[in-house]
């Protein structure tokens, strides 16, 4: 193959590789989240990456992409299939399909990859991991309050301090009441209501001025792309922005402000009453300092029907221009009473919370949470190959170490000793095992402690002095191989 014909090695836009360090940190984080969810009585379940397209539904906020933001393909039976865009829509299908066999309320958690056919950008990926917990079959807002308290407990379990995060709650019914008051009630206004919803969901990023533009004629972003707005008049825009700015000094004051904003709307007043109930429940359990009502939270997905919530990190980080900004949302959810009912003749209430794993991992690394910044696992002990005709003997040493529970590998390349030592360094090996012909005749092996050797090297001035000192290298009978390697590991890793 000519140089011109060679394929360029590259990952698709919006997709990323993960290193062993990333995987290790993520696994520790997932274990902590799982422990928190299970403490609340949730049990794990797993659904496939691929679902029938009609089962997933069309609820994503990004409408300017093919297939409404979903990766889809047609099967050989002409049925359309899609990669899941979240973990909630597949859960609704799973519950409906297994409804009679499941206990109600049904409490489950799921973790896995989801996919969005969206325009990628900094921090915005097409494949990302979520960790969800949902209660299906509970109509009481006590289920929503419990989810919010669990979200707060989970943030703390992950190493975030109180004051570094807040769980914010709102209610879609309150927004519905505001929209009714400005003339956007009824099915014929559904598209315009959705545009308003998606505009408000960008409040943290664009601020009131940018959202106001999206509520009106539209907005041109920094790249020159124009997004058509909801077409509201100035009075309606002011009413919607007043709703997002209705937060009071405490939860009770916020509820009263929302009641004034919705006016006489029955649905809006119902939403405000539900928020008051949630506030009372979280206060009775001592969570009022971590769970707060915030009218700016609306969530971008279309299927939410009642309380919605977000987990927001409040500490500051620097943006791309070096300016201090709040880290922002790392998870969210809400009530979706109509989603399971799409498959059944009767309504099925449900509520849930989803953590954005990759985004939260970045935040935990910034605050140096011990969950993700724990000691790195040492690499394997490497048995070097000094004589190619003795591969069987070296392999036997590797097997002996593995059978004793020690991570070990045989060098399988074709290079000499110097390159093999460099390989062991790059593998973060704590030590290497060396046996040449002289050691073999004596029935011994050499153990070279690479960690101690690196420390000693800082005090040795010349290569000749290094060879003479042979720092951190010692001989033991081959029968004592496991004991000697364990002493090295215990010295450095306990």
Order of alpha helices (4+ residues) and beta strands (2+ residues): alpha-beta-beta-alpha-beta-beta-alpha-beta-beta-alpha-beta-alpha-alpha-alpha-beta-beta-alpha-alpha-alpha-beta-beta-beta-beta-alpha-beta-alpha-beta-alpha-beta-alpha-beta-alpha-alpha-beta-alpha
